[in-house]
Amino acid sequence: MREIIQKLFDSELSSLYISKQTGVPQSTIYRMRTGDRSLDNLSLKNAEILSKFAKDVFDKEIEHK
C-alpha cells in the first residue's frame, strides 16, 4: 500500500486534484509530498482511500497504453 501511495504522490497529478477526487485534505497530501509529514502518520482510512484511487488511476493509465 505504501508503494502505490508514494507513486501517486510522485506523479504529476496535483494535490488539489487528488484531494477533490478522494476527499483527503489537500494540506495533508501537500505535507506528505513535501516530506513535512510521514506516510507513517497517515490514517488507515486515508491510506485505503488513496491506495484505491492510485490503483484506479494507474490501471487506467495502463489501459490507455
Buried (B, 14 or more C-beta within 10 A) or exposed (E): BEEBBBEBBEBEBEBEBBBEBBEBEBEBBBBBBEEEBEBEEBEEEBBEBBBEBBEEBBEEEEEEE
